[in-house]
Amino acid sequence: MTGSSRERGVSLVESVVVLMIGIVLLFSLWPVATGLLRQQRKLSAEALSVESFPFLYERLAADFTRASAVAVEPEIESPSFRLILFPGAPDAPAVRWDFQHESVRRTAETEPPSARSWQLDGTFGLRRDDLVHGRCVLSFARDGDAPELLAFRPGRTGGRTP
């Protein structure tokens, strides 16, 4: 009898305990692993999500600060539009911002051109009446929320209004 009890192996209770410990470890480490993967993907991805909206705003404000002038295409009212920021310094590249339904794409006219895209949970609009005054006012609206206004002027820092 003593020989058979040594050869029987692992009991069902021991297997369940080991399995439960493994499941607890998996679910406790899963958020850490996915957070690290998401962070690395953000650093190397060409398309960024709405989580990086502050980065989009800071990039847009920095581009306006370095710009000497801005052009808008098309000249008629349109839900999709393009801002072309002309460089203020001779060695700086021109930058093109393409605004479409729920996506924004920034392209720097360098050699080779560098591009970055954002997928958003809202839409951008351009207030064309403010272009006459030398400023570019963008509105960003999420479904059901009041639009947030982002005001920029070439050669100056941008500002937010609620």
C-alpha positions in Angstrom: 0.0 0.0 0.0 2.8 2.4 0.8 4.3 1.8 -2.7 1.1 2.6 -4.5 0.5 5.9 -2.6 4.0 7.1 -3.7 3.3 6.4 -7.3 -0.1 7.8 -7.6 1.1 11.3 -8.7 -0.7 14.6 -8.2 -4.1 14.7 -6.6 -7.1 16.6 -8.1 -7.0 19.1 -5.2 -3.3 19.9 -5.8 -4.0 20.4 -9.6 -6.8 22.8 -8.9 -4.7 24.8 -6.4 -1.9 25.2 -8.9 -4.3 26.1 -11.7 -6.0 28.7 -9.5 -2.6 30.3 -8.6 -1.8 30.4 -12.3 -5.1 32.1 -13.2 -4.6 34.7 -10.4 -1.1 35.4 -11.6 -2.3 35.7 -15.2 -5.0 38.2 -14.4 -2.8 40.2 -12.1 0.0 40.6 -14.6 -2.2 41.0 -17.7 -2.9 44.8 -17.2 0.8 45.4 -16.7 1.7 43.5 -19.9 -1.0 45.1 -22.0 -0.1 48.6 -20.7 3.6 48.1 -21.7 2.6 46.8 -25.1 0.2 49.7 -25.7 2.8 52.2 -24.6 5.4 50.8 -27.0 2.9 50.7 -29.8 2.1 54.4 -29.2 5.7 55.3 -29.5 6.2 53.5 -32.8 2.7 53.6 -34.4 1.9 55.8 -37.3 -1.7 56.0 -36.3 -2.5 57.2 -32.8 -5.8 57.0 -31.0 -7.8 59.6 -29.1 -5.7 58.8 -26.0 -3.0 60.9 -27.5 -5.2 64.0 -28.2 -3.0 66.2 -26.0 -0.1 65.2 -28.2 -2.0 66.2 -31.3 -2.9 69.6 -29.7 0.7 70.3 -28.6 2.0 69.3 -32.1 -0.5 71.6 -33.8 0.3 74.5 -31.4 4.0 74.0 -32.0 3.6 74.0 -35.8 1.6 77.2 -35.6 4.2 78.8 -33.5 6.9 78.0 -36.1 4.7 79.0 -39.1 4.8 82.4 -40.8 1.4 82.0 -42.6 -1.4 79.5 -43.1 -3.4 78.5 -46.1 -6.7 76.6 -46.2 -7.9 74.2 -48.8 -10.6 74.0 -50.2 -11.6 77.6 -50.1 -15.3 76.7 -49.8 -17.0 75.4 -46.7 -16.3 71.7 -46.3 -16.3 69.1 -43.5 -12.9 67.9 -44.7 -10.2 70.5 -45.0 -6.4 71.0 -45.1 -4.2 73.5 -43.3 -0.9 74.3 -44.9 1.5 76.0 -42.5 4.3 77.8 -44.3 7.7 77.8 -42.4 8.8 80.9 -40.5 12.5 79.9 -40.8 14.3 79.1 -44.0 15.5 75.7 -42.9 12.1 74.6 -41.4 9.8 72.4 -43.4 6.2 73.3 -44.5 3.6 71.2 -42.6 0.3 70.0 -43.9 -2.6 69.1 -41.6 -5.5 67.1 -43.2 -8.7 67.0 -41.2 -11.3 64.4 -42.2 -14.4 63.0 -40.5 -12.8 61.4 -37.4 -9.1 61.4 -38.4 -6.3 63.9 -38.6 -3.1 63.5 -40.5 0.1 65.6 -40.1 2.7 65.6 -42.9 6.0 67.4 -42.7 7.5 68.3 -46.1 10.9 66.9 -45.3 13.0 64.5 -47.3 11.6 61.8 -46.9 8.2 63.2 -45.8 7.2 62.2 -42.3 3.5 61.6 -41.5 1.5 60.9 -38.3 -2.3 60.1 -38.1 -4.8 60.3 -35.2 -8.1 58.5 -35.0 -10.5 60.5 -32.9 -13.9 60.0 -31.2 -15.1 63.4 -32.5 -14.8 65.7 -35.4 -12.9 68.9 -36.2 -14.4 71.9 -37.8 -12.9 75.2 -39.1 -14.5 78.5 -38.2 -13.7 80.3 -41.5 -15.0 83.7 -40.3 -11.9 84.0 -38.0 -9.5 83.5 -40.8 -10.1 87.1 -41.9 -8.7 88.3 -38.5 -5.5 86.3 -39.0 -6.3 83.5 -36.6 -7.3 79.9 -37.2 -10.1 78.6 -34.8 -10.8 74.9 -34.8 -13.7 73.4 -33.0 -13.5 69.8 -31.7 -16.8 68.2 -30.9 -17.6 64.8 -29.5 -21.2 63.4 -29.9 -23.5 65.1 -27.3 -20.8 67.4 -25.9 -20.4 71.1 -26.5 -17.5 71.9 -28.9 -14.1 72.8 -27.6 -12.5 75.7 -29.4 -8.8 75.7 -30.2 -7.4 79.1 -31.4 -4.1 79.4 -33.2 -2.3 82.3 -34.9 0.9 81.8 -37.0 4.0 82.8 -35.1 2.2 82.7 -31.7 1.3 80.1 -29.2 -2.2 78.7 -29.3 -4.9 78.8 -26.7 -7.9 76.9 -25.6 -11.4 78.1 -24.8 -14.1 76.0 -23.1 
